[in-house]
């Protein structure tokens, strides 16, 4: 595999991994919101909120400064689908 092919493949992988992170973080936030709406509260909810925020913070620093294939600052950008 040539270096340009390797870099293109890495770009696709990075973009898809960023999207997975962002979607899982969003899904977890929805689950916690649903639990809170149903009246659930307490230490477990607080811990979940904390861990979700920690994951989000770490996700923003993946492959800093700018990982090829995604921008941690632009979560609306879809990765290359090819």
PDB file of N, CA, C and O in Angstrom:
ATOM      1  N   UNK A   1       0.854  -1.168   0.000  1.00  0.00           N
ATOM      2  CA  UNK A   1       0.000   0.000   0.000  1.00  0.00           C
ATOM      3  C   UNK A   1       0.901   1.233   0.000  1.00  0.00           C
ATOM      4  O   UNK A   1       1.836   1.336   0.795  1.00  0.00           O
ATOM      5  N   UNK A   2       0.609   2.151  -0.891  1.00  0.00           N
ATOM      6  CA  UNK A   2       1.404   3.375  -0.977  1.00  0.00           C
ATOM      7  C   UNK A   2       1.058   4.308   0.181  1.00  0.00           C
ATOM      8  O   UNK A   2       0.029   4.145   0.838  1.00  0.00           O
ATOM      9  N   UNK A   3       1.920   5.274   0.418  1.00  0.00           N
ATOM     10  CA  UNK A   3       1.667   6.222   1.505  1.00  0.00           C
ATOM     11  C   UNK A   3       0.385   7.019   1.281  1.00  0.00           C
ATOM     12  O   UNK A   3      -0.380   7.195   2.229  1.00  0.00           O
ATOM     13  N   UNK A   4       0.111   7.517   0.053  1.00  0.00           N
ATOM     14  CA  UNK A   4      -1.157   8.228  -0.150  1.00  0.00           C
ATOM     15  C   UNK A   4      -2.391   7.348   0.129  1.00  0.00           C
ATOM     16  O   UNK A   4      -3.383   7.828   0.677  1.00  0.00           O
ATOM     17  N   UNK A   5      -2.325   6.065  -0.247  1.00  0.00           N
ATOM     18  CA  UNK A   5      -3.437   5.152   0.031  1.00  0.00           C
ATOM     19  C   UNK A   5      -3.585   4.941   1.535  1.00  0.00           C
ATOM     20  O   UNK A   5      -4.697   4.922   2.062  1.00  0.00           O
ATOM     21  N   UNK A   6      -2.470   4.786   2.211  1.00  0.00           N
ATOM     22  CA  UNK A   6      -2.478   4.602   3.664  1.00  0.00           C
ATOM     23  C   UNK A   6      -3.107   5.819   4.341  1.00  0.00           C
ATOM     24  O   UNK A   6      -3.954   5.674   5.222  1.00  0.00           O
ATOM     25  N   UNK A   7      -2.694   7.013   3.930  1.00  0.00           N
ATOM     26  CA  UNK A   7      -3.221   8.231   4.543  1.00  0.00           C
ATOM     27  C   UNK A   7      -4.712   8.399   4.263  1.00  0.00           C
ATOM     28  O   UNK A   7      -5.456   8.843   5.137  1.00  0.00           O
ATOM     29  N   UNK A   8      -5.156   8.050   3.055  1.00  0.00           N
ATOM     30  CA  UNK A   8      -6.582   8.147   2.726  1.00  0.00           C
ATOM     31  C   UNK A   8      -7.386   7.173   3.577  1.00  0.00           C
ATOM     32  O   UNK A   8      -8.451   7.526   4.085  1.00  0.00           O
ATOM     33  N   UNK A   9      -6.889   5.958   3.735  1.00  0.00           N
ATOM     34  CA  UNK A   9      -7.582   4.986   4.581  1.00  0.00           C
ATOM     35  C   UNK A   9      -7.621   5.440   6.032  1.00  0.00           C
ATOM     36  O   UNK A   9      -8.635   5.269   6.708  1.00  0.00           O
ATOM     37  N   UNK A  10      -6.524   6.018   6.516  1.00  0.00           N
ATOM     38  CA  UNK A  10      -6.487   6.508   7.894  1.00  0.00           C
ATOM     39  C   UNK A  10      -7.470   7.648   8.074  1.00  0.00           C
ATOM     40  O   UNK A  10      -8.118   7.755   9.116  1.00  0.00           O
ATOM     41  N   UNK A  11      -7.585   8.500   7.068  1.00  0.00           N
ATOM     42  CA  UNK A  11      -8.539   9.605   7.122  1.00  0.00           C
ATOM     43  C   UNK A  11      -9.962   9.071   7.271  1.00  0.00           C
ATOM     44  O   UNK A  11     -10.738   9.586   8.076  1.00  0.00           O
ATOM     45  N   UNK A  12     -10.304   8.044   6.498  1.00  0.00           N
ATOM     46  CA  UNK A  12     -11.646   7.462   6.581  1.00  0.00           C
ATOM     47  C   UNK A  12     -11.887   6.843   7.957  1.00  0.00           C
ATOM     48  O   UNK A  12     -12.956   7.012   8.543  1.00  0.00           O
ATOM     49  N   UNK A  13     -10.899   6.135   8.460  1.00  0.00           N
ATOM     50  CA  UNK A  13     -11.028   5.504   9.783  1.00  0.00           C
ATOM     51  C   UNK A  13     -11.218   6.571  10.860  1.00  0.00           C
ATOM     52  O   UNK A  13     -12.104   6.447  11.704  1.00  0.00           O
ATOM     53  N   UNK A  14     -10.391   7.620  10.836  1.00  0.00           N
ATOM     54  CA  UNK A  14     -10.493   8.685  11.832  1.00  0.00           C
ATOM     55  C   UNK A  14     -11.874   9.332  11.811  1.00  0.00           C
ATOM     56  O   UNK A  14     -12.479   9.558  12.859  1.00  0.00           O
ATOM     57  N   UNK A  15     -12.363   9.624  10.617  1.00  0.00           N
ATOM     58  CA  UNK A  15     -13.673  10.258  10.493  1.00  0.00           C
ATOM     59  C   UNK A  15     -14.776   9.384  11.051  1.00  0.00           C
ATOM     60  O   UNK A  15     -15.653   9.872  11.763  1.00  0.00           O
ATOM     61  N   UNK A  16     -14.745   8.119  10.742  1.00  0.00           N
ATOM     62  CA  UNK A  16     -15.781   7.199  11.221  1.00  0.00           C
ATOM     63  C   UNK A  16     -15.704   7.011  12.734  1.00  0.00           C
ATOM     64  O   UNK A  16     -16.737   6.934  13.399  1.00  0.00           O
ATOM     65  N   UNK A  17     -14.500   6.936  13.281  1.00  0.00           N
ATOM     66  CA  UNK A  17     -14.357   6.801  14.738  1.00  0.00           C
ATOM     67  C   UNK A  17     -14.877   8.043  15.454  1.00  0.00           C
ATOM     68  O   UNK A  17     -15.520   7.933  16.498  1.00  0.00           O
ATOM     69  N   UNK A  18     -14.608   9.210  14.908  1.00  0.00           N
ATOM     70  CA  UNK A  18     -15.148  10.438  15.505  1.00  0.00           C
ATOM     71  C   UNK A  18     -16.667  10.397  15.492  1.00  0.00           C
ATOM     72  O   UNK A  18     -17.296  10.740  16.493  1.00  0.00           O
ATOM     73  N   UNK A  19     -17.269   9.988  14.387  1.00  0.00           N
ATOM     74  CA  UNK A  19     -18.722   9.929  14.303  1.00  0.00           C
ATOM     75  C   UNK A  19     -19.297   8.927  15.313  1.00  0.00           C
ATOM     76  O   UNK A  19     -20.324   9.195  15.936  1.00  0.00           O
ATOM     77  N   UNK A  20     -18.645   7.791  15.471  1.00  0.00           N
ATOM     78  CA  UNK A  20     -19.100   6.803  16.459  1.00  0.00           C
ATOM     79  C   UNK A  20     -19.077   7.417  17.854  1.00  0.00           C
ATOM     80  O   UNK A  20     -20.050   7.306  18.599  1.00  0.00           O
ATOM     81  N   UNK A  21     -17.967   8.065  18.208  1.00  0.00           N
ATOM     82  CA  UNK A  21     -17.865   8.714  19.522  1.00  0.00           C
ATOM     83  C   UNK A  21     -19.006   9.694  19.730  1.00  0.00           C
ATOM     84  O   UNK A  21     -19.691   9.651  20.752  1.00  0.00           O
ATOM     85  N   UNK A  22     -19.210  10.575  18.764  1.00  0.00           N
ATOM     86  CA  UNK A  22     -20.218  11.627  18.914  1.00  0.00           C
ATOM     87  C   UNK A  22     -21.617  11.050  19.025  1.00  0.00           C
ATOM     88  O   UNK A  22     -22.428  11.532  19.816  1.00  0.00           O
ATOM     89  N   UNK A  23     -21.909  10.015  18.235  1.00  0.00           N
ATOM     90  CA  UNK A  23     -23.235   9.410  18.303  1.00  0.00           C
ATOM     91  C   UNK A  23     -23.464   8.679  19.622  1.00  0.00           C
ATOM     92  O   UNK A  23     -24.560   8.741  20.180  1.00  0.00           O
ATOM     93  N   UNK A  24     -22.453   7.995  20.122  1.00  0.00           N
ATOM     94  CA  UNK A  24     -22.598   7.320  21.415  1.00  0.00           C
ATOM     95  C   UNK A  24     -22.767   8.319  22.547  1.00  0.00           C
ATOM     96  O   UNK A  24     -23.581   8.102  23.445  1.00  0.00           O
ATOM     97  N   UNK A  25     -22.022   9.395  22.520  1.00  0.00           N
ATOM     98  CA  UNK A  25     -22.157  10.436  23.541  1.00  0.00           C
ATOM     99  C   UNK A  25     -23.564  11.022  23.502  1.00  0.00           C
ATOM    100  O   UNK A  25     -24.181  11.220  24.549  1.00  0.00           O
ATOM    101  N   UNK A  26     -24.074  11.300  22.315  1.00  0.00           N
ATOM    102  CA  UNK A  26     -25.433  11.831  22.176  1.00  0.00           C
ATOM    103  C   UNK A  26     -26.468  10.829  22.679  1.00  0.00           C
ATOM    104  O   UNK A  26     -27.415  11.204  23.371  1.00  0.00           O
ATOM    105  N   UNK A  27     -26.288   9.568  22.336  1.00  0.00           N
ATOM    106  CA  UNK A  27     -27.226   8.533  22.781  1.00  0.00           C
ATOM    107  C   UNK A  27     -27.231   8.416  24.304  1.00  0.00           C
ATOM    108  O   UNK A  27     -28.290   8.293  24.919  1.00  0.00           O
ATOM    109  N   UNK A  28     -26.060   8.455  24.902  1.00  0.00           N
ATOM    110  CA  UNK A  28     -25.980   8.363  26.361  1.00  0.00           C
ATOM    111  C   UNK A  28     -26.645   9.561  27.034  1.00  0.00           C
ATOM    112  O   UNK A  28     -27.291   9.422  28.073  1.00  0.00           O
ATOM    113  N   UNK A  29     -26.482  10.727  26.436  1.00  0.00           N
ATOM    114  CA  UNK A  29     -27.153  11.914  26.980  1.00  0.00           C
ATOM    115  C   UNK A  29     -28.668  11.753  26.911  1.00  0.00           C
ATOM    116  O   UNK A  29     -29.378  12.158  27.832  1.00  0.00           O
ATOM    117  N   UNK A  30     -29.164  11.164  25.822  1.00  0.00           N
ATOM    118  CA  UNK A  30     -30.605  10.923  25.687  1.00  0.00           C
ATOM    119  C   UNK A  30     -31.099   9.935  26.743  1.00  0.00           C
ATOM    120  O   UNK A  30     -32.173  10.124  27.316  1.00  0.00           O
ATOM    121  N   UNK A  31     -30.327   8.893  27.000  1.00  0.00           N
ATOM    122  CA  UNK A  31     -30.708   7.907  28.013  1.00  0.00           C
ATOM    123  C   UNK A  31     -30.774   8.567  29.390  1.00  0.00           C
ATOM    124  O   UNK A  31     -31.728   8.352  30.137  1.00  0.00           O
ATOM    125  N   UNK A  32     -29.775   9.360  29.721  1.00  0.00           N
ATOM    126  CA  UNK A  32     -29.770  10.041  31.022  1.00  0.00           C
ATOM    127  C   UNK A  32     -30.939  11.017  31.108  1.00  0.00           C
ATOM    128  O   UNK A  32     -31.585  11.119  32.151  1.00  0.00           O
ATOM    129  N   UNK A  33     -31.217  11.739  30.017  1.00  0.00           N
ATOM    130  CA  UNK A  33     -32.351  12.671  30.016  1.00  0.00           C
ATOM    131  C   UNK A  33     -33.670  11.919  30.235  1.00  0.00           C
ATOM    132  O   UNK A  33     -34.538  12.396  30.967  1.00  0.00           O
ATOM    133  N   UNK A  34     -33.823  10.764  29.614  1.00  0.00           N
ATOM    134  CA  UNK A  34     -35.037   9.961  29.785  1.00  0.00           C
ATOM    135  C   UNK A  34     -35.161   9.469  31.224  1.00  0.00           C
ATOM    136  O   UNK A  34     -36.250   9.468  31.798  1.00  0.00           O
ATOM    137  N   UNK A  35     -34.039   9.052  31.798  1.00  0.00           N
ATOM    138  CA  UNK A  35     -34.067   8.609  33.193  1.00  0.00           C
ATOM    139  C   UNK A  35     -34.457   9.750  34.123  1.00  0.00           C
ATOM    140  O   UNK A  35     -35.251   9.571  35.046  1.00  0.00           O
ATOM    141  N   UNK A  36     -33.889  10.926  33.868  1.00  0.00           N
ATOM    142  CA  UNK A  36     -34.226  12.084  34.694  1.00  0.00           C
ATOM    143  C   UNK A  36     -35.702  12.443  34.539  1.00  0.00           C
ATOM    144  O   UNK A  36     -36.365  12.773  35.522  1.00  0.00           O
ATOM    145  N   UNK A  37     -36.220  12.380  33.310  1.00  0.00           N
ATOM    146  CA  UNK A  37     -37.627  12.716  33.053  1.00  0.00           C
ATOM    147  C   UNK A  37     -38.570  11.742  33.746  1.00  0.00           C
ATOM    148  O   UNK A  37     -39.698  12.094  34.089  1.00  0.00           O
ATOM    149  N   UNK A  38     -38.099  10.514  33.949  1.00  0.00           N
ATOM    150  CA  UNK A  38     -38.945   9.519  34.625  1.00  0.00           C
ATOM    151  C   UNK A  38     -38.847   9.625  36.141  1.00  0.00           C
ATOM    152  O   UNK A  38     -39.476   8.855  36.866  1.00  0.00           O
ATOM    153  N   UNK A  39     -38.061  10.575  36.613  1.00  0.00           N
ATOM    154  CA  UNK A  39     -37.961  10.781  38.049  1.00  0.00           C
ATOM    155  C   UNK A  39     -36.737  10.157  38.686  1.00  0.00           C
ATOM    156  O   UNK A  39     -36.537  10.277  39.894  1.00  0.00           O
ATOM    157  N   UNK A  40     -35.919   9.496  37.893  1.00  0.00           N
ATOM    158  CA  UNK A  40     -34.702   8.891  38.432  1.00  0.00           C
ATOM    159  C   UNK A  40     -33.687   9.990  38.740  1.00  0.00           C
ATOM    160  O   UNK A  40     -33.487  10.909  37.947  1.00  0.00           O
ATOM    161  N   UNK A  41     -33.068   9.881  39.872  1.00  0.00           N
ATOM    162  CA  UNK A  41     -32.019  10.837  40.247  1.00  0.00           C
ATOM    163  C   UNK A  41     -31.037  10.127  41.158  1.00  0.00           C
ATOM    164  O   UNK A  41     -31.175   8.936  41.439  1.00  0.00           O
ATOM    165  N   UNK A  42     -30.068  10.855  41.603  1.00  0.00           N
ATOM    166  CA  UNK A  42     -29.143  10.293  42.569  1.00  0.00           C
ATOM    167  C   UNK A  42     -27.727  10.144  42.046  1.00  0.00           C
ATOM    168  O   UNK A  42     -27.356  10.687  41.005  1.00  0.00           O
ATOM    169  N   UNK A  43     -26.963   9.396  42.798  1.00  0.00           N
ATOM    170  CA  UNK A  43     -25.530   9.246  42.560  1.00  0.00           C
ATOM    171  C   UNK A  43     -25.234   8.633  41.187  1.00  0.00           C
ATOM    172  O   UNK A  43     -24.293   9.060  40.518  1.00  0.00           O
ATOM    173  N   UNK A  44     -26.010   7.652  40.762  1.00  0.00           N
ATOM    174  CA  UNK A  44     -25.736   6.982  39.493  1.00  0.00           C
ATOM    175  C   UNK A  44     -25.935   7.931  38.308  1.00  0.00           C
ATOM    176  O   UNK A  44     -25.164   7.901  37.349  1.00  0.00           O
ATOM    177  N   UNK A  45     -26.956   8.763  38.378  1.00  0.00           N
ATOM    178  CA  UNK A  45     -27.207   9.738  37.309  1.00  0.00           C
ATOM    179  C   UNK A  45     -26.083  10.764  37.279  1.00  0.00           C
ATOM    180  O   UNK A  45     -25.587  11.119  36.209  1.00  0.00           O
ATOM    181  N   UNK A  46     -25.682  11.239  38.449  1.00  0.00           N
ATOM    182  CA  UNK A  46     -24.581  12.207  38.514  1.00  0.00           C
ATOM    183  C   UNK A  46     -23.287  11.605  37.967  1.00  0.00           C
ATOM    184  O   UNK A  46     -22.543  12.272  37.248  1.00  0.00           O
ATOM    185  N   UNK A  47     -23.025  10.355  38.306  1.00  0.00           N
ATOM    186  CA  UNK A  47     -21.823   9.691  37.819  1.00  0.00           C
ATOM    187  C   UNK A  47     -21.889   9.513  36.302  1.00  0.00           C
ATOM    188  O   UNK A  47     -20.893   9.721  35.610  1.00  0.00           O
ATOM    189  N   UNK A  48     -23.059   9.130  35.782  1.00  0.00           N
ATOM    190  CA  UNK A  48     -23.226   8.985  34.337  1.00  0.00           C
ATOM    191  C   UNK A  48     -22.993  10.322  33.640  1.00  0.00           C
ATOM    192  O   UNK A  48     -22.286  10.377  32.634  1.00  0.00           O
ATOM    193  N   UNK A  49     -23.577  11.396  34.162  1.00  0.00           N
ATOM    194  CA  UNK A  49     -23.364  12.727  33.589  1.00  0.00           C
ATOM    195  C   UNK A  49     -21.876  13.077  33.557  1.00  0.00           C
ATOM    196  O   UNK A  49     -21.364  13.581  32.557  1.00  0.00           O
ATOM    197  N   UNK A  50     -21.203  12.803  34.654  1.00  0.00           N
ATOM    198  CA  UNK A  50     -19.776  13.107  34.749  1.00  0.00           C
ATOM    199  C   UNK A  50     -18.969  12.311  33.715  1.00  0.00           C
ATOM    200  O   UNK A  50     -18.099  12.866  33.043  1.00  0.00           O
ATOM    201  N   UNK A  51     -19.253  11.031  33.592  1.00  0.00           N
ATOM    202  CA  UNK A  51     -18.512  10.184  32.654  1.00  0.00           C
ATOM    203  C   UNK A  51     -18.799  10.559  31.204  1.00  0.00           C
ATOM    204  O   UNK A  51     -17.902  10.492  30.363  1.00  0.00           O
ATOM    205  N   UNK A  52     -20.020  10.947  30.904  1.00  0.00           N
ATOM    206  CA  UNK A  52     -20.360  11.391  29.551  1.00  0.00           C
ATOM    207  C   UNK A  52     -19.590  12.665  29.221  1.00  0.00           C
ATOM    208  O   UNK A  52     -19.031  12.790  28.132  1.00  0.00           O
ATOM    209  N   UNK A  53     -19.560  13.601  30.151  1.00  0.00           N
ATOM    210  CA  UNK A  53     -18.821  14.853  29.922  1.00  0.00           C
ATOM    211  C   UNK A  53     -17.327  14.583  29.768  1.00  0.00           C
ATOM    212  O   UNK A  53     -16.662  15.220  28.951  1.00  0.00           O
ATOM    213  N   UNK A  54     -16.799  13.647  30.544  1.00  0.00           N
ATOM    214  CA  UNK A  54     -15.385  13.285  30.424  1.00  0.00           C
ATOM    215  C   UNK A  54     -15.110  12.688  29.044  1.00  0.00           C
ATOM    216  O   UNK A  54     -14.124  13.045  28.399  1.00  0.00           O
ATOM    217  N   UNK A  55     -15.971  11.788  28.593  1.00  0.00           N
ATOM    218  CA  UNK A  55     -15.810  11.194  27.263  1.00  0.00           C
ATOM    219  C   UNK A  55     -15.875  12.266  26.181  1.00  0.00           C
ATOM    220  O   UNK A  55     -15.102  12.231  25.223  1.00  0.00           O
ATOM    221  N   UNK A  56     -16.787  13.210  26.330  1.00  0.00           N
ATOM    222  CA  UNK A  56     -16.915  14.298  25.364  1.00  0.00           C
ATOM    223  C   UNK A  56     -15.648  15.146  25.333  1.00  0.00           C
ATOM    224  O   UNK A  56     -15.169  15.515  24.261  1.00  0.00           O
ATOM    225  N   UNK A  57     -15.112  15.450  26.495  1.00  0.00           N
ATOM    226  CA  UNK A  57     -13.884  16.249  26.584  1.00  0.00           C
ATOM    227  C   UNK A  57     -12.718  15.521  25.907  1.00  0.00           C
ATOM    228  O   UNK A  57     -11.955  16.133  25.160  1.00  0.00           O
ATOM    229  N   UNK A  58     -12.582  14.235  26.164  1.00  0.00           N
ATOM    230  CA  UNK A  58     -11.509  13.447  25.552  1.00  0.00           C
ATOM    231  C   UNK A  58     -11.706  13.370  24.046  1.00  0.00           C
ATOM    232  O   UNK A  58     -10.739  13.478  23.290  1.00  0.00           O
ATOM    233  N   UNK A  59     -12.940  13.185  23.601  1.00  0.00           N
ATOM    234  CA  UNK A  59     -13.239  13.082  22.176  1.00  0.00           C
ATOM    235  C   UNK A  59     -12.798  14.327  21.416  1.00  0.00           C
ATOM    236  O   UNK A  59     -12.381  14.240  20.261  1.00  0.00           O
ATOM    237  N   UNK A  60     -12.890  15.474  22.061  1.00  0.00           N
ATOM    238  CA  UNK A  60     -12.492  16.734  21.420  1.00  0.00           C
ATOM    239  C   UNK A  60     -10.983  16.853  21.236  1.00  0.00           C
ATOM    240  O   UNK A  60     -10.519  17.743  20.523  1.00  0.00           O
ATOM    241  N   UNK A  61     -10.215  15.975  21.863  1.00  0.00           N
ATOM    242  CA  UNK A  61      -8.756  16.067  21.790  1.00  0.00           C
ATOM    243  C   UNK A  61      -8.129  14.914  21.014  1.00  0.00           C
ATOM    244  O   UNK A  61      -6.905  14.789  20.978  1.00  0.00           O
ATOM    245  N   UNK A  62      -8.957  14.066  20.390  1.00  0.00           N
ATOM    246  CA  UNK A  62      -8.428  12.924  19.645  1.00  0.00           C
ATOM    247  C   UNK A  62      -7.561  13.425  18.496  1.00  0.00           C
ATOM    248  O   UNK A  62      -7.991  14.248  17.688  1.00  0.00           O
ATOM    249  N   UNK A  63      -6.345  12.921  18.437  1.00  0.00           N
ATOM    250  CA  UNK A  63      -5.407  13.235  17.353  1.00  0.00           C
ATOM    251  C   UNK A  63      -5.215  14.731  17.133  1.00  0.00           C
ATOM    252  O   UNK A  63      -5.146  15.201  15.997  1.00  0.00           O
ATOM    253  N   UNK A  64      -5.132  15.454  18.209  1.00  0.00           N
ATOM    254  CA  UNK A  64      -4.899  16.894  18.123  1.00  0.00           C
ATOM    255  C   UNK A  64      -3.596  17.129  17.358  1.00  0.00           C
ATOM    256  O   UNK A  64      -2.667  16.339  17.525  1.00  0.00           O
ATOM    257  N   UNK A  65      -3.478  18.143  16.549  1.00  0.00           N
ATOM    258  CA  UNK A  65      -4.374  19.294  16.498  1.00  0.00           C
ATOM    259  C   UNK A  65      -5.591  19.083  15.609  1.00  0.00           C
ATOM    260  O   UNK A  65      -6.687  19.492  15.995  1.00  0.00           O
ATOM    261  N   UNK A  66      -5.461  18.483  14.471  1.00  0.00           N
ATOM    262  CA  UNK A  66      -6.592  18.257  13.584  1.00  0.00           C
ATOM    263  C   UNK A  66      -6.480  16.872  12.979  1.00  0.00           C
ATOM    264  O   UNK A  66      -5.699  16.660  12.052  1.00  0.00           O
ATOM    265  N   UNK A  67      -7.255  15.925  13.497  1.00  0.00           N
ATOM    266  CA  UNK A  67      -7.160  14.583  12.943  1.00  0.00           C
ATOM    267  C   UNK A  67      -7.658  14.575  11.507  1.00  0.00           C
ATOM    268  O   UNK A  67      -8.702  15.155  11.212  1.00  0.00           O
ATOM    269  N   UNK A  68      -6.933  13.933  10.619  1.00  0.00           N
ATOM    270  CA  UNK A  68      -7.441  13.856   9.256  1.00  0.00           C
ATOM    271  C   UNK A  68      -8.749  13.081   9.226  1.00  0.00           C
ATOM    272  O   UNK A  68      -8.872  12.034   9.862  1.00  0.00           O
ATOM    273  N   UNK A  69      -9.710  13.589   8.498  1.00  0.00           N
ATOM    274  CA  UNK A  69     -10.969  12.874   8.349  1.00  0.00           C
ATOM    275  C   UNK A  69     -12.086  13.376   9.221  1.00  0.00           C
ATOM    276  O   UNK A  69     -13.242  13.010   9.012  1.00  0.00           O
ATOM    277  N   UNK A  70     -11.775  14.206  10.194  1.00  0.00           N
ATOM    278  CA  UNK A  70     -12.839  14.760  11.022  1.00  0.00           C
ATOM    279  C   UNK A  70     -12.321  16.003  11.721  1.00  0.00           C
ATOM    280  O   UNK A  70     -11.115  16.230  11.825  1.00  0.00           O
ATOM    281  N   UNK A  71     -13.259  16.795  12.192  1.00  0.00           N
ATOM    282  CA  UNK A  71     -12.905  17.970  12.983  1.00  0.00           C
ATOM    283  C   UNK A  71     -13.618  17.866  14.321  1.00  0.00           C
ATOM    284  O   UNK A  71     -14.848  17.909  14.366  1.00  0.00           O
ATOM    285  N   UNK A  72     -12.872  17.730  15.411  1.00  0.00           N
ATOM    286  CA  UNK A  72     -13.519  17.640  16.722  1.00  0.00           C
ATOM    287  C   UNK A  72     -14.335  18.882  17.057  1.00  0.00           C
ATOM    288  O   UNK A  72     -15.150  18.863  17.980  1.00  0.00           O
ATOM    289  N   UNK A  73     -14.118  19.957  16.311  1.00  0.00           N
ATOM    290  CA  UNK A  73     -14.868  21.173  16.563  1.00  0.00           C
ATOM    291  C   UNK A  73     -16.111  21.289  15.683  1.00  0.00           C
ATOM    292  O   UNK A  73     -16.933  22.176  15.909  1.00  0.00           O
ATOM    293  N   UNK A  74     -16.270  20.411  14.681  1.00  0.00           N
ATOM    294  CA  UNK A  74     -17.426  20.448  13.797  1.00  0.00           C
ATOM    295  C   UNK A  74     -18.087  19.079  13.789  1.00  0.00           C
ATOM    296  O   UNK A  74     -17.780  18.239  12.943  1.00  0.00           O
ATOM    297  N   UNK A  75     -18.978  18.860  14.717  1.00  0.00           N
ATOM    298  CA  UNK A  75     -19.598  17.548  14.861  1.00  0.00           C
ATOM    299  C   UNK A  75     -20.740  17.320  13.882  1.00  0.00           C
ATOM    300  O   UNK A  75     -21.334  16.242  13.863  1.00  0.00           O
ATOM    301  N   UNK A  76     -21.054  18.326  13.067  1.00  0.00           N
ATOM    302  CA  UNK A  76     -22.118  18.146  12.097  1.00  0.00           C
ATOM    303  C   UNK A  76     -21.590  17.574  10.788  1.00  0.00           C
ATOM    304  O   UNK A  76     -22.373  17.104   9.962  1.00  0.00           O
ATOM    305  N   UNK A  77     -20.289  17.605  10.586  1.00  0.00           N
ATOM    306  CA  UNK A  77     -19.702  17.116   9.340  1.00  0.00           C
ATOM    307  C   UNK A  77     -19.744  15.600   9.298  1.00  0.00           C
ATOM    308  O   UNK A  77     -19.304  14.930  10.232  1.00  0.00           O
ATOM    309  N   UNK A  78     -20.265  15.077   8.233  1.00  0.00           N
ATOM    310  CA  UNK A  78     -20.324  13.612   8.080  1.00  0.00           C
ATOM    311  C   UNK A  78     -19.009  13.122   7.484  1.00  0.00           C
ATOM    312  O   UNK A  78     -18.404  13.819   6.670  1.00  0.00           O
ATOM    313  N   UNK A  79     -18.566  11.948   7.874  1.00  0.00           N
ATOM    314  CA  UNK A  79     -17.335  11.413   7.300  1.00  0.00           C
ATOM    315  C   UNK A  79     -17.565  10.985   5.863  1.00  0.00           C
ATOM    316  O   UNK A  79     -18.701  10.774   5.438  1.00  0.00           O
ATOM    317  N   UNK A  80     -16.495  10.863   5.133  1.00  0.00           N
ATOM    318  CA  UNK A  80     -16.554  10.373   3.761  1.00  0.00           C
ATOM    319  C   UNK A  80     -17.186   8.984   3.784  1.00  0.00           C
ATOM    320  O   UNK A  80     -16.706   8.102   4.497  1.00  0.00           O
ATOM    321  N   UNK A  81     -18.237   8.779   3.028  1.00  0.00           N
ATOM    322  CA  UNK A  81     -18.982   7.517   3.065  1.00  0.00           C
ATOM    323  C   UNK A  81     -18.370   6.435   2.186  1.00  0.00           C
ATOM    324  O   UNK A  81     -18.841   5.297   2.196  1.00  0.00           O
ATOM    325  N   UNK A  82     -17.356   6.758   1.443  1.00  0.00           N
ATOM    326  CA  UNK A  82     -16.800   5.734   0.541  1.00  0.00           C
ATOM    327  C   UNK A  82     -15.898   4.777   1.258  1.00  0.00           C
ATOM    328  O   UNK A  82     -15.353   3.862   0.641  1.00  0.00           O
TER     329      UNK A  82
END
